[in-house]
Amino acid sequence: MSLDTVKHAAETPDAAQPWAELGLKQDEYERIREILDRRPTGAELAMYSVMWSEHCSYKSSKVHLKQFSEKAPKSEAMLVGIGENAGVVDVGQGYAVTFKVESHNHPSYIEPYQGAATGVGGIVRDILAMGARPVAVVDPLRFGAADHPDTKRVLPGVVAGIGGYGNCLGLPNIGGEVVFDPCYQGNPLVNAGCIGVMKHEDIHLAKASGPGNKVILYGARTGGDGIGGVSVLASETFDDSKPAKRPAVQVGDPFQEKLLIECTLEVFREDLVAGIQDLGGAGLSCATSELASAGSGGMRIELDTVPLRDASLSPEEILMSESQERMCAIVEPGKVDRFLEICEKWDVIATVIGEVTEGERLEIFWHGEQIVDVPPRSVAHEGPTYHRPYARPDWQDTLQADDAGRLPRPQTPEELREQVLRLVGSPNQASKAWITDQYDRFVQGNTVLAQPEDAGMVRIDEESNLGVAIATDGNGRYAKLDPYTGAQLALAEAYRNVAATGAKPLAVSDCLNFGSPEDPAVMWQFAEATRGLADACRQLGTPVTGGNVSLYNQTGETAIHPTPVVAVLGVIDDVTRRTPIAFAAEGQLLYLLGDTREEFGGSAWSQVVHDHLGGLPPAVDLDRERLLGEILISASRDGMIDAAHDLSDGGLIQAVVESCLRGGTGARLIVPDGLDAFTLLFSESAGRAVVAVPRSEEVRFNDMCGARGLPATRIGVVDGDAVEVQGEFSIPLTELRSVYEDAIPALLA
């Protein structure tokens, strides 16, 4: 087959092209022809198809995402916001932290190990490209029913991939979540996050300016293992009638990535880079078009100089390949030799593949023949913008009217005790140690808190003990009941988790996982969730620094629950003052902070005991969340509390059991006036936490809460070797530990 050059494309306007097979709509193909004033070459068609995919262009979501900028609160901490590889915030003492969460959902269902491993690799390179050293990862995960046979295939592979890649990189895995629900059967959610640290002056951006500067591709060779990759896989629904796109799943090499990290950090230290971009979704198509678009606009690439693992790859395949462990740097001519020397030192392949030009076109050549001549912005930033129709679904009113408050409640102390044990031993509430023990949580020696704490925390300065904390949260059941409130609850819980450790919440990244945008009901869920999150971020003063949208998460006609996952980053001046969840010292007084109401819609109790989803999720009071956070941070800093645990899924009893098991001591609880035991234990009212207060600090703590107007109710004491609710039941810690720790291993045996 003869090469499809720009000249040939102009001479053969009617040649048939596989635009539909590449995922383009007819009107999109026609628009490409208008932009170029001719038909595209095969290479140009490949570039537009991956860059205009849902995963890369956000064509269905960007009209809603602009709220994150329009409603963004003023933040002195924000250094780099939405639009770069990752957001950057100032954490003090000259340090900046960059963080982001992304999805690798569909690839992880097809090839669980490689899909999850390369998800970690990709997010780490995003952080690296900002100029930062990656210091920790997190992994919010969602799987189908815990007892479903396919969960036994997907979950162990995903966990092994995350652990295998992260452990080999030497990055501690400090947080995340694991949730089971039948709605994720056939479409698990594998979201990965990373934190990186740098000094302010080390921030790097993705732009190619300076005519004559060289374009250097460095890292692994380009292969055929990721052609189309997530840009194709994540841009359509799964359908059992179609073959799985296995070749589209990338294959990762963490040892190559480790060399790439150290090599990149050294070229940064020597100030050899004028612009940089990692190669993730859409590969070279993305890196070249985005660098050129964000810079002076012109770039010439000699594609046949790209180092290959497979010599048979066509130009189109090279441009679409998402092979891992690759970066693209813009380097001044006088610095090229030193750049290449450092790459050779780290055994990293580096090749000059082109240069920045005076013009405004991205031109790509193959053995001297021009195969691409496009305006780079049209590829990278001017893809389609869809105003998808959306409408509140007919079934929403019926779902919300099916109130969980009507469900039968336990009538005897024995029944209450039995339901506590069922809750604690349910897959979503049980210990995830089988999973998290496969991750190295303490490598590098700077991990301060890790699973199962409320938030992960790492020290970033050994002299001052400055540290950062991160928590990721999201409840698809809440969001199904009310997407607006559900998204706000996800933010509120992550905010609360960070504050509970003593860190001050600063900024947000998000990973918005939804079904097909072509379904008006799903698009309504997305519109409501983004509106809710943007409104809540403005009220809490935590700007969105960046994130990811993952659509088409459904199999056939069945969409997942709307699942906005929110990551909150916080800063703590001294990590030695952090607050753990463990109740460790007998005699500590237990206080319940916040108001407890009859709120069971979407609750763990309604799911575990009645397999029910209906009603309204807990109400959100963001002013209360902010006040609670301020109290938790002040109490931690001033030594007024020894332990704190936020209340969320499973309510008070789940939090108390986890804190008791973590500390190895029991607790005696009393039911305060105005509440019954059932509501006290199982309600999931937001804006609450349980804290352990030393007796010597009780007066001071109460005075602070009273002065600030935060309800603080004494509900018990840390004591003994059982969890006892006075007048109701007592459960020995040995029995609780067995139920809590044995559930997941038994399901996966």
N, C-alpha and C positions, 0 to 999 in steps of 0.2 A: 504494500500500500504506500503510495507516494505521500510525502509530508504535506500537511495542510498548512501552508504558509499564509501570511497576511495577503500577499499578492494573489495567491490562488483563491482565497476566500472572496476577494473583490471581484475576481473574474468568474466565479461560479455562485452567483447569488441564490440559485434555486436548489443547491445540493441539499439532500436530506440530512438532518442532524438529529442525534438521539437526545434531544432536550428533555423529553418526558421521562425517559429512563434515568436521567440524571436528577430528577426531582423538580425540574422547573415546570411552571405553568405556562400555557401558551402565551398569555399576555406578558409574562416575564421575559420569555424568549423574544417576543416582538419588541419589547422595550430595549433589550440588549442590542438588537439590530438598529434601533433608532439612535442609541448612544454612539455606536460605531459607524453608523451610516453605511453599513454593509452587514452581511452575515458574520458571526464570529468564527474564528478558526476553532479547531478541535480543542486546542490548548486554552483558548479564551473561554470557550464554553465550559470546560472543566473548572476553570477558576471561578467564573460567575456562579456555577451550580453549587459549589461548596460554600462560597462566601455569601451567597444569597439564601442559603439554607436557613431554616428556623433557628438552628443551634447557633449559627454565626452572626446572623443579621438581626435577630430579634424582631422580625418583620411583623409578627402578630402582637408583640408585647410592648414595643417601644413607645407607643402612644400613651400607654399607662405608666410606664417606668419613669417618664419625665417628671412625674409628681415628686420623685425622690429628690430631684434638684429644685423644683419649683417650691416645694414645701420644706426644704432643708433648713433646720435650725442653724443659727449662727454658731460657729464653733471655732474657738481659737486653736483647738488642737488639730484641726484638719489641715494637712499639708498637701496631699494629693487626693482628689476625689474621683468620681465616676468617670470612666473613659479610658483609664490606663489599665495595665495588666492587673493591678491591685491598688486599693486605697492605702494611704499612709497617714498616720496620726503622730503628733508630738506627745511623748510621754514624759518629758522633762529631762534635765541633766544633759541636754544635747542629743538625746536618743530619739529615734523615730521607729515606729513599729508599723509594718505592713501586714495585712491579713486579708484572707479571701476564702470563700467557700464555693465549690463548683460541683457539678454532677457528672457521673459516669454510669448512668442507670442502665440503658439498653445494652451497652457492651458487657456489663457485669452479669446480665442475665444469660447472654449467649456464651461467654467464656468467663465464668466467675473470677478465676484467679487473675488472668491477665487484665480483664476489664477493671477490676478494683486496683490492681497494682499500678496500672498506667494512669488511673485517676489520681493516685497519690503523686506519681511522677510529674504529671501535668501541673498540678496545683503548686508543687514545690518550685517548678521552673517559673511559674508566674511570679512567685515571691522573689526568686533569685533575679529575675529580669528588672525588678525595681531597684536593685543595688544592695539588697539585704542578704544577710546570712540566715537561711531557714533554721529555726530553733525548735519547732514543735509542730505536730500535726494533730488533727482531730477528725473523727469520722462519724457523722450522723447516718445511721443505716435504718432501712425499713424492709422487712421481708413479709412474705405471705404467712398463712397460718402456721404456727410453730409445729403442728403435728402433720403437716402436709408432706408427702414424700419428696416433692421437688425442693422444699425448703432445706432438706438434708443434702441436696446437691448444691444449691446456690450458696447457702450461708457458710459452710466450712470453706468453700473455695474463695469467697469474698474475704473472709477473715484471714485466710492464709495469704491472699494476695496483698492485703493492706499490711499485715504483719511482716511478710517476707520482704516487701519493698522498703517500708519504713525502717525496719530493723537493720537492713543492709546499709541504708543511708546513714544510720546512726542518729535518727531523729526520734525523740520520745513521743509517744502517742498519749496525750494527756486528757482527752475528753471526747465527747460525742454521745450518741444514744443508740440503742437498739430497740426497735418497735416491731411487733408482729401484728398483722391484721390481714384477713382474707383479701382485702381490696388490693394488696400488693402482690397477690399471687400471679405469677407470670410477668410482673413488672416491678421488681424490687427497686428501691431507691438507694443508690450508693453515692452519697455526697462526701466530699473530702475537703478539709480545710487545712490551711497552713499559716503559721506566724513566722515573720522574719524581723530581724533587728538590724539597725544601721545607725550611723550618725546622720544628722540633717544634711551635711554636705555630700553625702554618698548617694543621694537619691538619683536614679537614672530613669529616663523616659524613653518610650518607643517612638523615635523619629529619625528620619534620614535626611539631614541637612548638610550643606557643604558640597557643592559640585567638585568632583574629583575624589571625594572620599570613597574608600573601598567597602564593598559589601562582602563580609566574610561569613561563610557557613561553617560552623564547627560543632563537633560532637560525633554522634554515631553516623554511620552510612545510611543512606536512604534505601528503604526496601519496599516490598509490596505487601507487608503485613498490615498496613493501616490505610489502604486506599479508600478514601471517602470517610472512613473512621466515624467518629461521633457526629461529624457534620451531616452524614447521611443517616446513620443509625438513629440519631436523636430527633430526626425531622419527619418521622412518620410513625404511625401506630404499629404495634405488633399484630400480626395476623397469622394464625396457625396454618393457613392455606399457603403461605409463602415460605420459601426456603430461608433458613437463618443465614445472615450475611457474615459468616465466620471470618472470611478474609479481611473484613473491615475492622476487626478488633486488633488493636495494636499489641505488640509484644514488648515488654519492658526489660531493661537490664539495669538494675539499681547500682551495680558497681560502675558502669559507664556514667550513670548520673552523678555518682559521688565524685568522680574525676572531673566531670563537667562543672559541678558546684565549686570545687576548689580552684579550678582553672579560671572560672569566671570571676571569682572573688579576687584572685591575684591580678587579673587585667584591670579590674576596677581600682585596686589599690595603686596601680601604676598609672592611672588616668589615661588608659589607652582607648577608651570607648567613647564615641560621640553619640551613639544611639544603640539600643538593643531591643530585641524581641525574641521571646521563646517561640518554638515551633510546636504548637498544640493543634487544636481544631483547625482544619484546612491547610495545615502544613506550610509549604513554601508559598502557596497562593495567598495565605493570610499574612505571613511575615513580610513578603515583598510589597504587597499592596498597602498594608497598614503603615509600614515604615515610610514608604514613599509619600503616602497621603498625609501623614502627620508632619512630614518634613518639607523640603522645598518642592517636591512633586515629581521630579524626574529620576528615573533609575533604569540602568541597562544591565541585564542579567544574561550570562552565557550558561544556559541550562546544562549543556553537555559537560561542564566542568564539575557538576555535583557528584560527589563520591557515592557510588551505588553498591548495594549488596547483591543486586540482581541486574545484570547487564542487559536483560531483555526488556526492562521497563521502558514504556513509551514516554514522550514528553508529558502527555496528559496525566499519566500515572505518577510521574515524579512530582508534578505540581499538586496532585491530590493526596499524595501519600502523607499519612500522619505518623510515620515512624517516630519512635520516641528518642529522648535524650539528644535533642538538636537545638541549637540557638543560632541567631543571626545577628551579627554586630556590624555597626558602621564605624570604620576606623580611618583616621587621617593617614595619607600615604606615608608620611615620615614615621608613623608608629606601627606600620604593618609588620615589619621584620621582628620587632620585639613581641608583638602580639603572637605571631606564629611560633616564636621561640618558647614562650610560656605554654602554648598549647602542646608543643612537642615535649616539653618537660613533664606535662601531666598525661602524656600518651593520649592526647585528644586530637583527632583528625581535624585539620582546619584548612579551608580552601577559599581563595579569593574567587568569588563567582560573578562579580560585577562591580559597578560603581554608580555613585550618585551623579546625575547629569544636570545640565542647565535647564532642560526642557520641563514639560509638565506631563510627560507620558511615561508609563511603565512599559518598557520594551524588553522582550525576552527572545533570545536567539537560540537556535539548535543547529550546531555544526555550520554556523554562518548564515543560516536561513532565519528570517524573522517570523516567529510564530505567535507573538503577542504584541499588540500595540493598543494600549487602553489608557484612559484617564484613571489613575489609581483610586481616586475618591469614588468613582462609579462602582468599583469592585468592593472597596472596603467600607464605605460609609454611606453610599447612596443607593442601597438596595431598596426593595419594595417596602412600603409602609402600608400595612393593612389596618383598616378600621373595621375589625371583625364585628359582625352583629352579636349582641349579647342580650340575654333576657333571663330574668329570675325564673327558675324552673317551676313548672306546675306543682311538682311534688314537695317544694320547700315548705309550704304552709302545713301540709299534712305531717311532714317530718317534725317540724317544730311543735305541732299540737300534740304529738305523742310524748307527753311529758314523763320524764323518768320519776317524777314524784309520785306517780300512781303505782309504781312497782311495789310488790310485797316486801316488807321490811322484816328483819328478824324479830321474833316475838319473845324469845327467851334468852337468858345469858348464854346458854349452851349454843343456841343458833348464832348469836353474835360472835362468839368465840370461833365457831366453825367457819363463818364467813371471813373473819380476819385471816385465818390460816389459808383459805382458798385464795384470797387476794394476794397475800405475801408470796404464795407459791405459784401464782399465775405467770405465764411467760413474760409479760411486759413488766411485772413488778419484781420478779425474782432476780437473784444475783446474776450479773453478766460476766462473772469472773472467768468462766470457761472461754469467753471471747477475749476479754481484756488481758488475761494472763498470757495470751499469745503475742501481745505487743510489748516491746521494751518501753516502759514508762519512765525510766530513770536514767537512761543513757545520757551522757554529757554532764551529769551531776548537778544540773540546775533545776530539776523538777522539784517544785515545792508541794504542789497538790496534783493528784491525778485520780482517775476513776477509782472508787465510786463517789468521789467528792462532788459537791455542787458545781464547781468549776475547776478546770485545770489551771495551774499557775506555774510560771517559770520565773526564775531570777535572771535579770539581764545585766546586772552590774554587781560584781562580787564585793566591791568595796562599800557601796552605799546600800546594797540589798534592794535596790529598785527592782520591781517585778511587774509582770502583766498577767492578767487572768483572762480566760475565755470560756464561754459556755455556749452551747448550741441547743436549741429547743424548737419543738414544733409538735402540734397535736392535730392530726388530720381529722379526728373525730369531732373536735370542737369546730374546726373549719368547715366540715361538712354541714354542721348545724347552722353555722352563721360565719361565712368567710371573712367578713369585716372584723367581727369580734375575735374570731379564731386567730387571725394574723396578729392582732394586738395582744392576745394572750401569749402567743409564741414569743413576742418581744418582751412582754412583761416577765415571763418566767426566766428567760435568759438574763435579763437585767437583774432580776431578784437573785438568781444563782450567783452572778458575779459579785453583787453587793454582799451576799451572805458570807463570802470569803474575806471581806474587808476591803475589796478593791472597788475603785470608783468607775462606774460604767462611762465609756467615752464615745464609742462609735459602733456601727452595725455593718455587717455583711449579711447577705441573704442568698438562699438558694430556693427558688420558687418552683415547686414541682406540681404540675397539673396535667390534666388529660388533653384531649385534642382541642386546639383553638377553633377548629371548624364546627364545634358543637357550641351553640349559643349559651347553653347552661354552663358549660365549662368556662367559657369566656366571661360569663357573669361572675363566676367564682373568682377568676383571676382578677377582674376589674375591682371587685369588692375587697379582695385580700390586699392588693397593692394600695388601694385607697386607705384601708385600715392601717396598714403598716406605715405609710407615709404620714398620716395624721398622728399616729402614736409616736413616731420618731421625733416629729416636731415638738410634741408636748413634753417628751422626756428629755429633749435636748441631745439626742444621740443621732447624728447624721448617718445616712447610708453612704458608705465609701465605695461600694461596688458589690458585685455578686454575680448571680447566674440565673437564667431562666431555663427550665427544662419542661418542654411541652410534649404532647403526644404520649404521655405516660398512661397507656391503656392497651388492653388486649381486645381486639375486635371493637365491640361497642361499649365495653365496660371500662370506665375510667377509674383511676385511683381516687381516694379521697383527696380533695385539695390539700396540699401539704407544703405550706410556706415554712421553711426551716430558717431560723434567725440565729445568727452568731453575734454575740455582744462581746466586745473587747473592753477590758478595764485595766486601770493602773493602780498599783499599790506602792507607796513610798518605801515600805520596809516589809519584806516578805516574812520576817521573823514574827510579825504581828498578825499574820493571817489567822483566820478562824476555820478550823476543820468541822466536820459534821459529827465526830465521835463524842458520845457521852462517856467520859473516861474517869471521872472522879465522883465517888459516892458523896451524897450530901448536896450536890449542885441542885439548884432550884430550876424547875422547868417553867418557862413562860411562853404562852401562846400570844403572838403579836398579830393584830388585825382582827377583823370581824368575821365570824363564822355564820353562814346562812344556809338555808335549805337549797343547796345547788348540786344537783346530781346529773344534769344533762351532759352526756358524753363522758361520764365519769368511769373510772376503772371499776368501781363497784357495780355499776349498771352493766358493764361489759362482761365482767367475770361471773357475776352471780346470775344475771338474767339474759346475757347475750343480746343486749338491747342498745339501740342508738336512736335517740329522739329527744325532743325538748329543746331547750336553749342552753348554750354553754354558760359557764359562770360569768357574771358581770365584770366589766373592767373599770377600775378607777385608777387612772394613771397618776393623779395627784397623790393618791395613797401609796402607789408603788414607789414614787419618788421619795416620799416621806419615810416609808419603810426602809428603802435603800440608805437614806441618810442616817437613820438610827443604827442600822446594822454596821455601817462603816465607822461611825463615831464610837460605838460600843466596842468594836474590834480594836480600833486604834488606842482607846483609853483603857483597855483591859477589863471591861465590864462584863464580858461574856467569854466563856471558855469553848462554846460550841454553838453552831447555828446550822439549821437545815431549812431550806424553803419548803413550803407545802404546795404540792401540785398533784400529779397523778397518784391516786391512792389516798390522798388526804393526810390527816394528822397521823393516823395509825401507821401508815407506810413509812413516814418520815421518822417516827419514834423507833420503830423496829430497826430501820437501817442504822440510825445513830447508836442504838443500844448494841447491835451486833458489831458495829465498827469499833466501839469502845470496849466491848466485853463486859458491860455492866447493864443491870436491869433498870426499870423505871416503874414507879407507882403513880398512876394518874387518877385525878378526881374529875368528876363531871361538874363544870361550873354551873351556877344558877342560870336558868334561862335556856339551857341546852339539854338535849337528851344524849345518851351515850352514842346512839347510832349516828346522829348528825355530827357530833364532836369528832368521831373517828373517821367517817367516810366522806364528809362534805369536801368539795374541791373549790371552795371559794378562793378567789385570787387575792393577792396582796397580803399574804400571811407567811409567817415563819415561826418555827419553834426554836427557842434558845435556852442554853444552860447557863445560869447565872450563879457565880460563887456567892455564898451567903454574905460575905463581907461587902459585896457590891450591890446587894438587893435595893437598898434605899436609894443609892445614887442612880441606879438603872431606872427604877420606878419614877424618880424625880424627872429624869430626862424624857422618858416617854410621856409622862403627864404634861410637862411643859410644852412638848411639841404636839400634843393632841393625838398620840398614837395609842389605841387600846392595847393594854398589856395585861393579860390574865394569868395568874399563877395557876397552873394545872397539875403540878406534881413535883416529884423529886427523883433524882437519880439514886437508885438503891436496889440492892439485892441481885438476884440472878434470874429474874423473870420480868415480863411486861405484864403489869397488873392494872386493870381498870377497877377501881374500888366499887364494890357492890355488884360487879358484873362477871369478871373472869380473871384468870391468871394463866399465862402461857410461859413455861420455862424457856430460857434462851436456847437451850439445847434443842428443844422441839422446833422453835422458830428457825434456828440455824439450819437444821436438817431440811425443813420445807423450803427455805429461801435458797439454799445453795445447791440442792439436788435437782431442781426442776429442769434447768436447761440441759445439763449433761444427760438426764434421763430421756429428754425429747430427742436429742441428737445421737443417742447411742445406736 
